[in-house]
Every structure is written in C-alpha cells, then in structure tokens.
Amino acid sequence: MKPRSIAGTLTALVTPFRKGKVDFADLRKLVEHQIKGGIDGLVPVGTTGESPTLSHEEHMDVVRAVIEGARGRVPVIAGTGSNSTDEAVSLTRLAHESGAQGMLVVAPYYNKPSPEGLFRHFSAIAEATDRPIVLYSIPGRCGIEIGVPVVVRLRARYPHVRWIKEAGGNVDRVDQLKQALGSDITVLSGDDSLTLPFMAAGAEGVISVASNLLVREVSRMVRLARSNDYAAAGRIHRRLYPFFKAIFVEPNPVPIKASLAREGIIGLPEVRLPLCEMSPANRSVLEQALKALGR
C-alpha cells in the first residue's frame, strides 16, 4: 500500500456509545461529517476514542468501521498503542490487515520504561508493519516522554517511523525534534490550543479533538498556517481558542462528546466509566464557548 500524506488536520475520533455499546450508526455519521468538512485524515481508537475501555474486539471493530466508512477518501491512522508490547504488536498487525494506512502508537503508560526499553518497544511495533508509524508522546497521561534521542534512533533504523504526535504542551519540543532531524520528522500537535504556535515552530498539522465538531474551521486554520498566512490563521485561532480550552475543562472526551450530541452529530454524549457526564458548572463553560461561536 502506497503511503498517504499524514499532515494537515486529522481528527482524533470519539467512539459513540448507546446503552453501553458502540453505536456504529453514529460512528458512520461522524465519519461522513468529517469527510464532508474537508478533513485530511481520521484517527480512531486513540485517547479521544476511549481506547482504554474498549475490548480488543470492539477496538478492532471500530477501526474496521472507520476504514469502511472512509472508503479510501482520507487516510485512517489507527490507534494501536499499549503498555504491553505484545498487545501493541498484535493490534498493529490486525490494523494493518484491516487496511489502516498508518498506526498511532502511544508511549507505554504506567510501566515507565527506560529509553532503551522505549526503543525496543517501538522497534517491535515497527517490525510488525511497513506502514507509517506515528509516535505519540503524551507525558501527562503516560508518565514518560518519548525522548528525542529515542526518536532519532528509531528514525535511523525504520524509514516508516517519521511522524510524532506531540502532546506534552511544550513548543520547545518541536524545535528540539527539528534541530535533531529537520525534514526527516513530521511533528503533529496533540493540543488544539497549541496548534498554531507549534506550526510556527515547524509542526505540519494537528491530531485534533476540536475538529470532531469544528471540521471546517480547524482545517482552514491549519491550511492557512501551512501556506504561511499566519495573520489569517491567527484570527481563526483566537476565535476558536475559548472552545479549545472548554473541551478540556473535564477529562477528554467528555466535553467534545457533549458538544457533538448537542449539535446532533452523535445521538448521545455517553462515555464509559471511569469517565462520567459533565458537571453543571463545566457544562455552562462549554455552552458559553459554543454560543460565542454562534452555535
């Protein structure tokens, strides 16, 4: 399979639920909403897709449903990470066999491996597929960062490991990666509110939570930044910024699911325990941000 471009705006898709089960009808509606809005790629079963509470069967059923719904119109980058290397390798192979164009692989959480352990973990996954691997560094959830030296080693050995989703909240990481690897690494923002500053430092897009709802708006902002029109991109960023912050007033994906249900894009804002519905106070914050956007 010829690699597709992995840059621009990719959506970290929510997984819709209804009465505790995955709602595949709503998932298909969400995929169509994304493609009609001009999205550059879809990323199912990451953090926003509540992968920690999906069974392995559900996980792969969601991946297959998104691939089928996309019908080759945009690349699908499946979340296949785990803190168990064997599990991550298995999910990666299954996603490859299902037709995913690439894999999003988070740093092992809870285990806190050494840099050498990280390198061996990602090496085992990279050897399970020849399709693009997007490393995913999110130290706030995993307790560790994927260090630049580890990225350099992986990039030197595996030509299909040349992307990283950076969700550590530190713009300096973009510079560190670009200083070490230049155009040999594609950095994608993992924080909507930092997408524009990340791109000013050399990132090439975002894996976005906000674009679940605001597909056209986030995509336009990123396209303008990629064409170096930062004045126009900045105007969109400032307009969207309150919403970027509001969707993280409670754990992701609770607020973005509430936003999608409010707009009728999915039927229910249902999440799985240990996540739960928004508090009234935080729901008010979200409502204010949406109303400020004229929604």
C-alpha positions in Angstrom: 0.0 0.0 0.0 1.4 3.4 -1.0 1.8 5.7 2.0 -0.7 8.6 2.2 0.2 12.0 3.3 -0.1 12.4 7.1 -0.2 16.1 7.7 -2.7 18.9 8.0 -5.8 18.3 10.2 -6.5 14.8 11.4 -9.4 14.1 13.8 -8.9 12.1 16.9 -12.3 10.5 16.6 -14.7 9.9 19.5 -16.3 6.5 19.8 -20.1 7.0 20.1 -21.9 4.7 22.6 -25.5 3.9 23.2 -26.6 1.9 26.3 -23.0 0.8 26.8 -22.4 -0.5 23.3 -20.5 1.1 20.4 -23.0 2.9 18.2 -21.8 2.1 14.8 -24.5 4.1 13.0 -23.4 7.2 14.8 -19.8 6.4 14.1 -20.6 6.2 10.4 -22.4 9.6 10.6 -19.4 11.1 12.3 -17.0 9.8 9.6 -19.2 11.4 6.9 -19.4 14.7 8.9 -15.6 14.7 8.9 -15.1 13.9 5.2 -17.7 16.4 4.1 -16.0 19.0 6.2 -12.7 18.5 4.4 -10.7 16.6 7.0 -7.2 15.3 6.0 -7.3 12.1 8.0 -9.1 10.1 10.7 -7.6 8.7 13.9 -9.9 6.2 15.6 -9.4 4.5 19.0 -6.9 6.9 20.5 -7.4 8.5 23.8 -10.3 10.5 22.5 -11.8 7.2 21.3 -11.8 5.9 24.8 -9.5 3.0 23.8 -8.7 2.1 27.4 -12.2 0.9 28.0 -12.8 -0.8 24.7 -12.4 -4.6 24.5 -9.9 -5.8 21.9 -12.9 -7.0 19.7 -14.6 -3.5 20.0 -11.3 -1.8 19.3 -10.8 -3.6 16.0 -14.5 -3.4 15.1 -14.2 0.4 15.4 -11.0 0.5 13.3 -12.7 -1.6 10.6 -15.9 0.5 10.6 -13.9 3.8 10.2 -11.9 2.3 7.3 -15.1 1.1 5.7 -16.8 4.4 6.2 -13.8 6.4 4.8 -13.8 4.2 1.7 -10.2 5.4 0.8 -11.2 9.1 0.7 -8.9 10.0 3.5 -6.2 8.0 5.3 -7.1 6.2 8.5 -4.4 6.1 11.2 -5.5 3.5 13.8 -4.6 3.8 17.4 -2.7 0.6 18.2 -0.6 1.5 21.3 -0.5 -0.3 24.6 1.7 -0.5 27.7 2.1 -4.2 26.7 4.5 -4.6 23.8 2.9 -7.9 22.7 -0.6 -6.3 22.8 0.6 -3.3 20.7 2.2 -5.6 18.2 -1.0 -7.6 17.9 -3.2 -4.6 17.5 -0.8 -3.1 14.9 -0.8 -6.4 12.8 -4.6 -6.5 13.0 -5.0 -2.9 11.9 -2.5 -3.5 9.1 -4.6 -6.5 7.9 -7.8 -4.4 8.2 -6.4 -1.8 5.8 -5.3 1.1 8.1 -2.9 3.4 6.3 -0.9 4.0 9.4 -0.8 3.5 13.2 -0.7 5.9 16.1 1.4 4.3 18.9 1.4 5.9 22.3 4.3 5.7 24.7 3.8 2.8 27.2 1.8 4.1 30.2 2.3 3.1 33.8 5.4 0.9 33.2 7.8 3.8 32.9 10.4 2.0 30.7 13.9 3.3 30.3 15.0 4.9 27.0 16.3 1.6 25.9 13.1 -0.1 26.8 11.2 2.5 24.8 13.4 2.0 21.8 12.9 -1.8 21.9 9.1 -1.4 22.4 8.7 0.8 19.4 11.1 -1.3 17.4 9.0 -4.4 17.9 5.9 -2.5 16.7 7.7 -1.0 13.7 8.8 -4.5 12.7 5.1 -5.6 12.7 4.2 -3.3 9.8 5.8 -1.4 6.9 3.1 1.3 7.1 3.6 4.7 8.7 4.1 4.7 12.5 3.1 7.9 14.3 4.7 8.0 17.7 2.6 9.6 20.4 4.2 11.4 23.2 1.8 12.5 26.0 3.7 12.5 29.3 0.7 13.8 31.3 -1.1 10.5 30.7 1.9 8.1 30.3 4.3 9.4 33.0 7.1 9.5 30.4 8.1 11.4 27.3 9.5 9.8 24.2 12.9 11.4 24.3 14.5 13.0 21.3 17.4 10.5 21.3 14.9 7.6 21.1 13.1 9.3 18.2 16.5 9.8 16.4 17.4 6.1 16.9 14.0 4.9 15.6 14.1 7.2 12.6 17.6 6.0 11.7 16.5 2.3 11.7 12.9 2.5 10.4 12.1 4.6 7.4 8.3 4.4 8.2 8.8 5.9 11.7 8.9 9.6 10.7 5.9 11.2 12.4 5.2 12.1 16.0 2.2 13.5 17.8 3.4 15.9 20.5 1.0 16.4 23.4 3.3 17.5 26.1 2.3 21.1 26.0 5.9 22.3 25.2 6.5 24.2 22.0 10.2 23.8 22.6 9.9 20.1 21.8 9.1 21.0 18.2 12.4 22.9 17.9 14.3 20.0 19.6 13.0 17.5 17.2 13.6 19.7 14.2 17.1 20.5 15.3 17.8 16.8 15.6 16.0 15.6 12.5 15.0 18.5 10.3 12.7 17.4 7.5 13.1 13.8 8.4 10.5 14.2 11.2 6.9 15.4 10.8 5.6 16.8 14.0 1.8 17.0 14.6 0.4 19.0 17.5 -1.6 17.0 20.1 -3.1 20.1 21.7 -5.7 22.2 19.8 -4.8 25.4 21.7 -1.1 25.0 20.7 -1.5 24.0 17.1 -0.7 27.5 15.7 2.4 28.1 17.9 3.6 24.5 17.1 3.2 25.1 13.4 5.1 28.4 13.7 8.0 26.3 15.1 7.8 23.8 12.3 5.0 21.3 13.0 2.9 20.3 10.0 -0.5 19.9 11.4 -2.6 18.6 14.3 -4.3 15.5 15.5 -7.3 17.4 16.8 -10.1 16.9 19.3 -11.9 20.1 18.4 -12.2 19.0 14.7 -14.7 16.3 15.8 -17.1 19.2 15.7 -15.4 22.1 14.0 -14.0 20.3 11.0 -14.0 23.2 8.5 -12.8 25.8 11.0 -9.8 23.8 12.3 -8.9 22.6 8.8 -8.9 26.1 7.4 -6.7 27.4 10.2 -4.2 24.7 9.6 -4.2 25.2 5.8 -3.6 28.9 6.2 -0.7 28.2 8.6 0.8 25.7 6.2 0.7 28.4 3.4 2.4 30.8 5.8 -0.6 33.1 6.2 -0.3 33.3 10.0 -2.2 36.6 10.2 -5.4 34.9 8.9 -4.7 31.6 10.8 -4.2 33.7 13.9 -7.7 35.3 13.6 -9.3 31.8 13.4 -7.2 30.6 16.3 -8.2 33.5 18.6 -11.9 32.9 17.7 -11.7 29.2 18.4 -9.4 29.4 21.4 -12.1 29.6 24.1 -13.6 26.4 22.6 -10.2 24.7 22.5 -9.9 25.3 26.3 -13.5 24.5 27.1 -13.3 21.0 25.6 -10.7 20.2 28.3 -12.4 21.6 31.4 -13.2 17.9 32.1 -11.3 14.8 31.0 -11.3 14.2 27.3 -13.6 13.2 25.5 -16.4 14.1 27.9 -16.8 17.8 26.7 -16.4 17.1 23.0 -18.9 14.3 23.2 -21.3 16.7 24.9 -20.7 19.2 22.1 -21.3 16.6 19.3 -24.5 15.4 21.0 -25.7 19.0 21.4 -25.3 19.5 17.7 -27.0 16.2 16.8 -23.9 14.8 15.1 -24.0 11.9 17.5 -27.1 10.9 19.4 -25.8 10.7 23.0 -22.8 12.2 25.0 -22.4 8.8 26.6 -19.0 7.8 28.0 -17.8 4.7 29.9 -16.7 4.6 33.5 -14.5 5.8 35.0 -15.4 8.8 32.9 -18.9 10.3 33.6 -21.1 13.2 32.4 -20.1 16.8 32.8 -20.8 18.8 36.0 -23.4 21.6 35.6 -20.8 24.3 36.2 -18.4 23.0 33.5 -21.4 22.3 31.1 -22.1 26.1 31.4 -18.5 26.9 30.5 -18.8 24.7 27.4 -22.2 26.2 26.5 -20.7 29.7 26.6 -17.9 28.8 24.3 -20.2 27.2 21.8 -22.6 30.2 21.9 -19.6 32.5 21.3 -19.1 30.6 18.1 -22.7 31.2 17.1 -23.7 27.6 17.7 
